[in-house]
Amino acid sequence: MIHTVGVVGAGQMGAGIAQVAAMNGFSVLLNDVEDAFLERGMKRVEKSLSSLVKKERITEEQKKITLERIRTTLDIQEFSQVDFVVEAVIENESLKTDLFGQLDAICGSHVILATNTSSIPITRIASATQRSDQVIGMHFMNPVPLMKLVEIIRGFTTSDETFDTTRELALQLQKTPVTANDFPGFISNRILMPMINEAVFALYEGVGTAEAIDDVMKLGMNHPMGPLALADLIGLDTCLSIMEVLHAGFGDPKYRPCPLLKKYVEAGLLGRKTGKGFYSY
Ligand SMILES: NC(=O)c1ccc[n+]([C@@H]2O[C@H](COP(=O)([O-])OP(=O)(O)OC[C@H]3O[C@@H](n4cnc5c(N)ncnc54)[C@H](O)[C@@H]3O)[C@@H](O)[C@H]2O)c1
């Protein structure tokens, strides 16, 4: 029985996952490495809940109850109290494997450790633990409170029980689970990220301005958002990490990250989260 969900990383995804879990009745323990990051995460939840109140999707009382269900902590040892973990730290393999080793030592033996990674092999993250059958990918979409999809990715040794419990949790969070196997980028980023990378190449080569590229995809292909605006929303550092995983994982030059994407990341222009990417915010 899952009562408390532990979320590691209070960034845009972690805050969203914490919010959705709390909105659906779970107690949430939210962890990050600095107070300022926890505060920023809780502000994000506050803002998102306020906008749901404004749209009359929830009441002021529901907002209050949801906020009360989320507790923050800097101490990962407190995860000995949680029943299910969703990890949402930055997209960095050694950071995630270290963290899973730690969580394995801290969490109760029944606890499933899920990762929200966009592209890092679940099997590799699982092998950093002694419970690889209880490790799984639970890939939420951004913004978490609004997007229905959760991609569920089984690692090589993920058990049926772990899969069933995770799928059930996704349904309890009012999401629609879709299953993918553990190949680089899974389904979502195998298809999305090369499109975004190609849009950056089109900008790099001067085929069109950022606005023109996004307008073509919005007006011509009926995408709700252009690929460059979407890259800014996802975070250009995350986009680059995912392209690097696809490139390394498949060894195919068609996945090479665009040099312009690398330049933006080197310059610290990461999109919305830093106020500037392909657009200014
Ligand atoms: N941004 C997206 O659109 C998107 C979509 C789906 C999945 N993801 C995945 O979700 C994960 C998080 O992405 P994000 O966009 O929320 O990133 P983000 O940069 O907004 O947040 C990451 C958070 O992790 C924290 N963190 C770093 N190291 C930590 C540690 N050791 N312990 C605890 N917290 C730590 C950071 O301080 C930061 O607050 C990544 O794996 C990413 O690939 C992102």
The ligand as a Tripos MOL2 file, in Angstrom:
@<TRIPOS>MOLECULE
LIG
   44    48     1     0     0
SMALL
NO_CHARGES

@<TRIPOS>ATOM
      1 N1         12.3350   19.0690  -18.4570 N.am      1 LIG1
      2 C1         11.5460   18.2110  -19.0690 C.2       1 LIG1
      3 O1         10.7690   18.5640  -19.9450 O.2       1 LIG1
      4 C2         11.5990   16.7540  -18.6970 C.ar      1 LIG1
      5 C3         10.5900   15.8970  -19.1110 C.ar      1 LIG1
      6 C4         10.6120   14.5590  -18.7240 C.ar      1 LIG1
      7 C5         11.6620   14.0940  -17.9380 C.ar      1 LIG1
      8 N2         12.6640   14.9470  -17.5480 N.ar      1 LIG1
      9 C6         13.7340   14.4110  -16.7140 C.3       1 LIG1
     10 O2         13.4550   14.7720  -15.3810 O.3       1 LIG1
     11 C7         14.6780   14.9560  -14.6600 C.3       1 LIG1
     12 C8         14.6900   16.3500  -14.0290 C.3       1 LIG1
     13 O3         14.5560   17.3210  -15.0360 O.3       1 LIG1
     14 P1         14.1050   18.8140  -14.6940 P.3       1 LIG1
     15 O4         13.7320   19.4280  -15.9860 O.co2     1 LIG1
     16 O5         13.1460   18.8040  -13.5700 O.co2     1 LIG1
     17 O6         15.4960   19.4500  -14.2020 O.3       1 LIG1
     18 P2         15.7360   20.7180  -13.2560 P.3       1 LIG1
     19 O7         17.1010   21.1810  -13.5520 O.co2     1 LIG1
     20 O8         14.5810   21.6690  -13.3310 O.co2     1 LIG1
     21 O9         15.6890   20.0850  -11.7740 O.3       1 LIG1
     22 C9         16.6360   19.1630  -11.2820 C.3       1 LIG1
     23 C10        16.6880   19.3070   -9.7580 C.3       1 LIG1
     24 O10        17.4790   18.2440   -9.2120 O.3       1 LIG1
     25 C11        18.2010   18.7770   -8.1230 C.3       1 LIG1
     26 N3         19.3050   17.8920   -7.7890 N.ar      1 LIG1
     27 C12        20.5140   17.7750   -8.4030 C.ar      1 LIG1
     28 N4         21.2630   16.8490   -7.7740 N.ar      1 LIG1
     29 C13        20.5200   16.3620   -6.7440 C.ar      1 LIG1
     30 C14        20.7540   15.3930   -5.7340 C.ar      1 LIG1
     31 N5         21.8810   14.7020   -5.6580 N.pl3     1 LIG1
     32 N6         19.7760   15.1610   -4.8300 N.ar      1 LIG1
     33 C15        18.6080   15.8450   -4.8740 C.ar      1 LIG1
     34 N7         18.3390   16.7760   -5.8200 N.ar      1 LIG1
     35 C16        19.2830   17.0350   -6.7390 C.ar      1 LIG1
     36 C17        18.6130   20.1530   -8.6150 C.3       1 LIG1
     37 O11        19.0220   20.9790   -7.5370 O.3       1 LIG1
     38 C18        17.3330   20.6250   -9.3020 C.3       1 LIG1
     39 O12        16.4720   21.3040   -8.4080 O.3       1 LIG1
     40 C19        15.8090   14.7030  -15.6580 C.3       1 LIG1
     41 O13        16.2030   13.3600  -15.5650 O.3       1 LIG1
     42 C20        15.1270   14.9590  -16.9880 C.3       1 LIG1
     43 O14        15.7300   14.2950  -18.0530 O.3       1 LIG1
     44 C21        12.6410   16.2700  -17.9010 C.ar      1 LIG1
@<TRIPOS>BOND
     1     1     2 1
     2     2     3 2
     3     2     4 1
     4     4     5 ar
     5     4    44 ar
     6     5     6 ar
     7     6     7 ar
     8     7     8 ar
     9     8     9 1
    10     8    44 ar
    11     9    10 1
    12     9    42 1
    13    10    11 1
    14    11    12 1
    15    11    40 1
    16    12    13 1
    17    13    14 1
    18    14    15 2
    19    14    16 1
    20    14    17 1
    21    17    18 1
    22    18    19 2
    23    18    20 1
    24    18    21 1
    25    21    22 1
    26    22    23 1
    27    23    24 1
    28    23    38 1
    29    24    25 1
    30    25    26 1
    31    25    36 1
    32    26    27 ar
    33    26    35 ar
    34    27    28 ar
    35    28    29 ar
    36    29    30 ar
    37    29    35 ar
    38    30    31 1
    39    30    32 ar
    40    32    33 ar
    41    33    34 ar
    42    34    35 ar
    43    36    37 1
    44    36    38 1
    45    38    39 1
    46    40    41 1
    47    40    42 1
    48    42    43 1
@<TRIPOS>SUBSTRUCTURE
     1 LIG1         1 GROUP 0 **** ****
